[in-house]
Amino acid sequence: MNLRPFVKQIAPGVLAVVGMLGVLSTTTTFVHAEEPVRGGELVIGAGYSASSLNPAVQSGFGAGVPGAQLFAGLVRYDEDWTPQPYLATDWAFSADGKTLRLNLVKNATFHDGEPITASDVVFSINAVKANHPFKTMLQAVESAKAADDHTVVINLSQPHPALMVALSPLLLPIMPEHIYGDEQELRTHPRNLQDVVGSGPFKFGEYVADQRIVLDRYEDFFIEGRPYLDRIVIQTVRDRSNMSLLLQRGEVQYNPFTSLTLRDVDRLSRINGLSATTEGYGGIGAINWLAFNLDREPLKDLRVRQAIAYAIDKDFIINTMQLGRSKRATGPIADSSPFYTADVEQYDLNIKRSKQLLDDAGYAPDENGVRMTITIDWIPGTVEFGKNLGEALSAQLRKVGVEATVRSLPDFGSWIGQISATSDYDLSIESLFNWGDPIIGVHRSYITSNIRPGVPFSNTTHYTNPEIDALLEQAGAETDPTERTALYHEFQKIITDDLPMHYLHEVPFHTVQRDELRDLPVGIWGAMAPFDRAYWAQ
């Protein structure tokens, strides 16, 4: 049976179904134009600073890029959404889909030389379930047990169609129990930032806040001969014009995600020795939206939220501000997902309707034409898709009498404290990811149980709807792809009608890199995947 076309067509929702049929993973063959060269240093430019190197407690680029190098996962994903062996050599689901058995490699060690055992995997599963911000990701896991030193059995309360995606190193890093099981709080554990002991291809070298992360090759990595690079340096470069200059000079050789302006991406891709690609972001599904504080007047009123949505000119944002490189977002699921539907209310620009809705809600303009005054926040570090976008939205909302002031917080920690911890905001421009499957990256923003003050990227609008809670619970256990798709279509329609946030555009991620680099990650996680195959061509 040829699985690859089948998985590619309906992934990610049915990856677990493939496993339930008893099919084991097979290894992909990677063909090189030349023999990989060992040695050299890779400098990655990052437009942000990591506040943790451990993806077990934090999502996003900051922890994801270094974390996937420091920590191995049970499986890794290729660009066709097919899970490949990593710390797990093979795996199989039970016939009812409620038990997953994984066999581990037998020669793996942590960076301090201690062996990686099934007990460490069990510890990591329990730790991620308790501490990761994605509450629904492992919610169906009832227990994880070590059958022996190299066999792990995961028992589920119900079939979990996103489980294999959740076993990626980005989402389930395998941690040493003898380090992290010391009864200290995992989220604030000192070994998340200094003297990190991991299981991945690179070991901790240095962490200097707001400057650099240095990762050195782990000579005893369990895949013989890898990694090829001697060292990876993740250099913080907050100024995007400086990032562009460093790439042009070759002082930074790889820049993923959104640390450059779209104009710089165009310019750099035309320079000899550099290239730009959009490959490798299939699992991310990044959507920029405008979140409404549903606890606060006047945004409690659906008519006000609708009026704001109808006042926004998405075509201007996409075609003029973003050079046509982004695409319209219509709801909570990205259009690259097999569960996406455009059959929802899309709130096309309609100034007349916007003004009428505000009149109906009782917000008449004063003598200066102002109906209400609100604030717009944005995530620090995302200027092009944050601050600049906020200023454009402010100008558009002014046309219907909504005076919106754009606030600029000093750093990501301040944003977490103000937006997530205390809900001190009116409107907030946020970029959230689908993370491969709605169970992982979508449910978290809408289920009532994930209203978690202080936890970023949870249900920060405080949206609650029992119908949505039940619908997502059902979709999270449904393994038939047709039935599951229908459930998510219904979910998207209800959410866009309720409008807890207004969906603006899908974020256009690009990677700019030196042409001499080979075998960089092009799976579904981009730079948040291991670089053990990467090397410099001679």
C-alpha positions in Angstrom: 0.0 0.0 0.0 1.4 3.4 -1.0 0.8 5.5 2.0 2.4 8.8 1.0 -0.2 10.1 -1.4 -3.0 9.1 1.0 -1.4 10.8 4.0 -0.6 13.9 2.0 -4.1 14.3 0.7 -5.9 14.1 4.0 -3.2 14.9 6.6 -3.0 15.9 9.4 -6.4 14.7 10.6 -6.0 11.1 9.7 -2.4 10.4 10.6 -3.5 8.6 13.7 -5.9 6.6 11.6 -3.1 5.3 9.5 -1.4 4.2 12.7 -4.5 2.5 13.9 -4.4 0.3 10.9 -1.2 -1.1 12.3 1.1 0.5 9.7 4.5 1.4 11.1 6.6 4.4 10.0 9.2 4.0 7.3 12.4 6.1 6.9 12.6 8.7 4.1 15.6 8.6 1.9 17.3 12.0 1.5 19.3 12.3 -1.7 22.3 14.7 -1.6 24.0 16.3 -4.6 27.3 15.7 -2.8 28.5 14.0 0.4 27.7 16.0 3.5 30.6 18.0 4.8 31.3 18.0 8.5 32.2 21.2 10.3 31.5 24.9 10.2 29.3 27.4 12.1 25.8 28.5 11.1 24.6 32.0 12.3 20.8 32.3 12.5 19.4 35.8 12.7 16.4 36.1 15.1 14.3 39.2 15.5 13.3 38.2 19.1 15.0 37.0 22.3 14.2 33.7 23.8 12.8 33.7 27.4 13.0 29.9 27.6 15.0 27.3 25.6 12.6 24.6 26.6 9.5 24.0 24.3 7.9 22.0 27.1 6.8 25.2 28.8 6.5 27.8 26.0 5.4 27.8 22.4 6.6 30.0 19.6 9.9 30.8 17.8 11.9 31.9 20.8 11.8 28.4 22.4 11.0 26.5 19.3 14.2 27.2 17.2 16.8 26.4 19.9 14.6 23.8 21.6 14.4 21.6 18.5 18.2 21.5 18.5 18.6 20.9 22.2 15.8 18.3 22.6 14.9 15.4 20.4 11.3 14.2 20.0 9.8 10.8 19.4 9.1 11.5 15.7 10.0 14.1 13.2 7.9 15.2 10.2 8.8 15.5 6.5 7.2 18.0 4.1 4.5 15.5 3.1 3.1 15.4 6.7 4.5 11.9 7.2 5.9 11.1 10.7 9.4 9.7 10.5 11.5 7.8 13.2 13.5 9.9 15.6 13.9 8.7 19.2 11.1 6.2 18.4 12.2 3.6 15.8 8.6 2.4 15.1 5.2 2.6 16.6 1.6 1.2 16.3 -1.9 2.0 17.5 -4.3 -0.6 18.9 -7.4 -1.4 16.8 -9.6 0.9 18.9 -7.1 3.8 18.5 -6.8 4.3 22.3 -3.3 2.8 22.8 -0.1 3.8 21.2 3.0 1.6 21.6 6.4 3.1 20.7 9.8 1.4 20.6 12.8 3.6 21.3 16.4 3.7 20.0 18.8 1.9 22.3 21.9 4.0 22.0 20.6 7.4 22.9 22.0 9.6 25.7 21.4 13.0 27.2 24.1 15.6 26.9 25.4 14.7 30.3 26.0 11.1 29.2 23.0 9.6 31.0 21.0 7.1 28.9 17.6 8.2 27.5 15.0 5.6 28.7 11.3 5.1 28.5 11.0 6.6 32.0 12.3 9.9 30.7 9.8 9.8 27.9 6.9 9.1 30.4 8.2 12.0 32.6 8.3 14.3 29.5 4.8 13.4 28.4 3.4 14.1 31.9 5.5 17.3 32.2 4.3 18.7 28.9 0.7 17.8 29.7 0.9 19.7 33.0 2.9 22.7 31.8 2.5 23.4 28.1 0.1 26.3 27.2 -1.7 24.0 24.6 -4.1 22.4 27.1 -5.9 20.3 24.5 -2.7 18.9 22.9 -2.4 15.9 25.3 -5.7 16.2 27.1 -6.8 12.7 25.8 -3.7 11.1 27.3 -4.9 9.1 30.4 -1.5 7.6 31.2 2.0 6.9 29.8 3.9 3.9 31.0 7.3 2.4 30.5 6.8 -1.3 29.5 10.6 -1.7 29.7 13.6 0.6 29.3 13.0 1.1 25.6 9.2 0.7 25.2 6.6 3.4 25.9 2.8 2.7 26.0 0.5 5.7 25.8 -3.1 5.1 26.9 -5.9 7.5 25.6 -9.3 8.2 26.9 -10.5 8.5 23.3 -8.9 8.3 19.9 -6.6 11.4 19.4 -6.1 12.2 15.7 -3.4 14.8 16.4 -1.3 12.7 18.7 1.5 11.9 16.2 1.9 15.6 15.4 2.1 16.3 19.1 5.1 13.9 19.4 7.3 16.3 17.4 10.3 17.7 19.3 8.8 21.2 19.0 5.8 20.1 21.0 7.1 17.2 23.1 10.8 17.6 23.9 12.3 14.6 25.6 13.8 15.9 28.9 16.0 14.1 31.5 14.0 13.2 34.5 17.1 13.3 36.7 17.5 17.1 35.9 13.9 18.3 35.6 12.3 16.0 38.1 13.8 17.7 41.1 10.5 19.1 42.3 11.2 22.6 41.1 8.5 24.4 39.1 9.1 23.4 35.5 7.9 26.6 34.0 10.5 28.6 35.9 13.2 25.9 36.2 16.7 27.5 36.0 17.8 24.8 33.6 15.4 26.1 31.0 17.8 28.9 30.2 21.2 28.0 31.6 23.2 24.7 31.6 20.4 23.0 29.7 20.7 19.3 29.4 18.9 17.9 26.4 18.6 14.9 24.1 19.0 16.6 20.7 21.8 17.0 18.1 23.2 20.1 19.7 24.1 20.8 23.3 24.0 24.0 25.3 27.0 26.3 24.9 25.9 29.8 26.0 22.8 32.0 26.6 23.1 35.7 26.8 19.7 37.4 27.0 18.9 39.7 24.1 22.2 38.8 22.4 22.9 35.2 21.4 22.3 31.5 22.0 25.3 29.2 21.2 24.7 25.5 20.6 27.5 23.1 20.0 27.5 19.7 18.3 26.8 16.8 20.6 29.4 14.3 19.6 27.4 11.3 21.0 24.1 12.1 19.3 22.2 8.8 18.7 22.2 9.2 14.9 25.7 8.2 13.9 27.8 10.9 12.2 25.3 13.7 12.9 25.0 16.6 13.3 27.4 17.9 10.6 27.7 21.5 11.8 30.1 22.3 14.6 28.0 25.0 16.1 24.8 27.0 15.7 24.6 30.6 16.9 21.2 32.2 17.2 21.9 35.9 17.2 19.3 38.4 18.3 19.0 41.2 15.8 16.0 43.4 16.6 16.6 46.1 13.9 15.4 44.7 10.6 17.5 47.0 8.5 20.5 45.7 10.4 19.3 42.1 9.8 19.1 42.7 6.1 22.7 44.2 6.1 24.1 41.2 8.1 22.5 38.8 5.6 23.9 40.7 2.7 27.4 40.6 4.3 27.2 36.9 5.1 27.5 37.6 8.9 24.1 36.1 9.3 23.5 33.1 6.9 19.9 32.1 7.7 16.9 34.1 8.7 13.5 32.4 9.1 10.0 33.6 9.7 9.2 37.4 9.8 12.4 39.2 10.9 12.6 41.1 7.6 10.3 43.4 5.8 8.7 42.0 2.7 10.5 44.5 0.6 13.8 43.3 2.0 12.9 39.7 1.2 12.3 40.8 -2.4 15.6 42.7 -2.5 17.8 40.0 -0.8 16.4 37.2 -3.0 17.9 39.0 -6.0 21.4 39.2 -4.5 23.9 36.6 -5.8 24.5 34.0 -3.1 21.2 34.5 -1.3 17.8 32.9 -1.9 14.4 33.2 -0.4 11.8 30.5 0.1 8.3 30.0 1.6 8.9 26.2 2.0 8.8 24.5 5.4 6.0 26.3 7.1 3.1 23.9 6.3 2.4 22.9 9.9 2.4 26.5 11.3 -0.7 28.0 9.8 -0.1 31.5 11.1 -3.1 33.8 11.2 -3.1 37.5 12.2 -6.3 38.5 13.9 -7.7 41.4 15.9 -8.8 40.0 19.3 -11.7 41.7 21.2 -11.8 42.0 25.0 -15.2 40.4 25.6 -15.2 41.4 29.2 -15.1 45.1 28.4 -17.6 47.6 27.1 -18.2 48.5 24.3 -16.7 45.3 22.9 -19.1 43.0 24.7 -21.7 44.2 22.2 -21.7 42.0 19.0 -22.9 44.9 17.0 -19.8 46.9 17.9 -17.5 44.0 17.0 -19.3 43.6 13.7 -19.0 47.4 13.0 -15.2 47.3 13.6 -14.9 44.3 11.3 -16.9 45.9 8.5 -14.7 49.1 8.7 -11.5 47.2 8.0 -10.1 47.2 4.4 -8.4 43.8 4.1 -7.6 44.3 0.5 -5.5 47.4 1.3 -3.7 45.5 4.0 -2.9 42.5 1.8 -2.2 44.2 -1.6 -0.6 47.5 -0.6 0.9 47.0 2.9 2.0 43.4 2.3 2.8 43.6 -1.4 0.3 40.9 -2.3 2.4 38.3 -0.4 -0.2 37.5 2.2 -3.6 36.0 1.8 -7.0 36.8 3.4 -7.9 35.0 6.5 -11.5 34.1 6.8 -11.7 32.3 10.1 -9.8 30.4 12.8 -8.3 27.7 10.5 -5.7 28.5 7.8 -6.6 27.7 4.2 -3.7 25.2 4.0 -5.6 22.9 6.4 -7.8 20.1 5.1 -10.5 21.4 7.6 -10.7 24.9 6.1 -13.8 26.4 4.7 -14.4 29.8 3.2 -18.2 29.4 3.5 -18.4 31.9 6.4 -19.3 35.6 7.0 -16.1 37.3 5.7 -17.0 40.9 6.7 -16.0 42.6 3.4 -15.5 46.4 3.7 -18.8 48.2 4.2 -18.5 51.6 5.8 -22.3 52.3 5.6 -23.2 49.1 7.4 -20.5 49.7 10.0 -21.9 53.2 10.9 -25.4 51.8 11.0 -24.4 49.1 13.5 -22.7 51.6 15.7 -25.9 53.8 15.6 -28.0 50.7 16.5 -25.7 50.0 19.4 -26.2 53.5 20.8 -22.8 55.0 19.9 -23.7 58.2 18.1 -20.9 60.5 16.9 -20.1 63.6 19.1 -19.4 67.1 17.7 -16.0 65.9 16.5 -17.4 62.8 14.9 -16.0 60.4 17.5 -18.3 57.6 18.8 -15.9 55.8 21.1 -12.2 55.8 22.1 -10.3 52.5 22.4 -6.8 51.1 22.3 -5.0 48.7 19.9 -2.1 46.6 21.3 0.3 44.5 19.2 2.9 41.8 20.0 6.4 43.5 20.4 8.8 42.2 17.7 6.2 42.0 15.0 6.4 45.6 13.6 5.2 44.9 10.0 2.4 42.7 11.1 1.8 44.5 14.4 2.6 48.2 14.9 2.3 49.1 11.2 -0.9 47.1 10.9 -2.3 48.7 14.0 -1.7 52.2 12.6 -3.5 51.3 9.4 -6.4 49.9 11.4 -6.5 53.0 13.5 -6.8 55.1 10.3 -9.5 52.9 8.9 -11.6 52.9 12.1 -11.4 56.6 12.3 -13.6 56.7 9.2 -16.5 55.3 11.2 -15.9 57.4 14.3 -13.9 54.9 16.3 -10.8 56.6 17.7 -8.2 53.9 18.2 -4.9 54.6 19.8 -2.0 52.2 19.1 0.0 51.3 22.2 3.5 50.0 22.0 4.6 47.9 24.9 8.4 47.5 25.5 8.8 43.7 25.2 7.0 40.4 24.9 7.0 39.9 28.7 5.1 43.2 29.1 2.6 42.1 26.5 2.0 38.8 28.3 1.5 40.7 31.6 -0.9 43.3 30.1 -2.8 41.2 27.7 -2.8 37.6 29.0 -2.4 38.2 32.8 -4.6 41.2 33.5 -6.7 41.5 30.3 -5.9 45.2 30.2 -6.7 45.8 26.6 -9.5 46.7 24.1 -8.2 45.3 20.8 -5.0 43.2 20.4 -3.3 42.3 17.1 -2.1 38.7 17.6 -0.5 36.1 15.4 -1.5 32.6 16.4 -0.6 29.3 14.8 -2.7 26.3 13.9 0.3 24.1 14.9 -0.5 21.3 12.4 -3.9 20.2 13.7 -6.8 22.2 15.2 -6.7 20.1 18.4 -3.2 21.6 19.1 -3.3 25.2 17.8 -7.0 26.1 17.4 -9.1 24.7 20.2 -7.0 26.5 22.8 -8.4 30.0 21.8 -12.1 29.1 22.0 -12.8 26.4 24.7 -14.0 27.7 28.0 -11.7 25.5 30.0 -8.6 27.2 28.5 -9.4 30.7 29.9 -6.1 30.8 31.9 -5.1 34.2 33.1 -1.3 34.7 32.7 -0.9 32.0 30.1 -0.1 33.6 26.7 -1.9 32.3 23.6 -4.7 30.6 25.5 -8.3 31.8 25.4 -7.3 35.4 26.0 -10.6 37.0 24.8 -12.5 35.0 27.5 -14.9 33.6 24.8 -17.3 31.0 26.1 -19.9 29.1 24.2 -21.2 25.7 25.4 -22.0 24.7 21.8 -18.5 25.4 20.7 -17.1 23.5 23.7 -19.2 20.4 22.8 -18.4 20.7 19.1 -14.6 20.9 19.6 -14.7 18.0 22.0 -16.5 15.9 19.4 -14.1 16.9 16.6 -11.1 16.2 18.9 -12.2 12.5 19.1 -13.5 12.0 15.6 -11.2 9.9 13.4 -13.3 9.8 10.2 -11.9 12.6 8.1 -15.2 13.4 6.4 -17.1 13.7 9.7 -14.2 15.6 11.3 -14.1 18.1 8.4 -17.9 18.7 8.7 -17.5 19.4 12.4 -14.8 22.0 11.8 -16.8 23.6 9.1 -19.6 24.1 11.5 -17.2 25.4 14.1 -15.8 28.0 11.7 -19.3 29.3 10.8 -20.3 29.8 14.5 -17.1 31.5 15.5 -17.1 34.0 12.6 -20.8 34.8 13.5 -19.9 35.2 17.2 -16.8 37.2 16.3 -14.6 37.0 19.4 -11.8 38.1 17.0 -11.7 39.4 13.5 -9.4 37.4 11.1 -7.2 39.7 9.0 -4.7 37.7 7.0 -2.4 34.7 7.0 1.2 35.7 7.8 3.5 35.2 4.9 6.6 33.5 6.3 9.9 33.5 4.4 13.3 32.1 4.9 16.3 33.9 3.5 19.5 31.9 3.4 23.0 31.5 1.9 23.0 29.2 -1.2 25.9 27.2 0.1 23.7 25.8 2.9 22.4 22.3 2.3 19.7 20.1 3.8 18.1 22.7 6.0 14.8 21.6 7.5 11.9 21.8 5.0 9.4 19.7 6.9 6.2 21.1 8.4 8.0 23.1 11.2 10.6 25.0 9.3 13.4 26.2 11.6 11.6 24.7 14.6 12.9 21.3 13.5 16.3 19.7 14.1 19.3 20.9 12.0 21.2 17.6 12.3 21.3 17.1 8.5 22.3 20.7 7.7 25.8 21.3 6.3 27.9 23.7 4.3 28.8 22.7 0.8 32.4 22.9 -0.1 
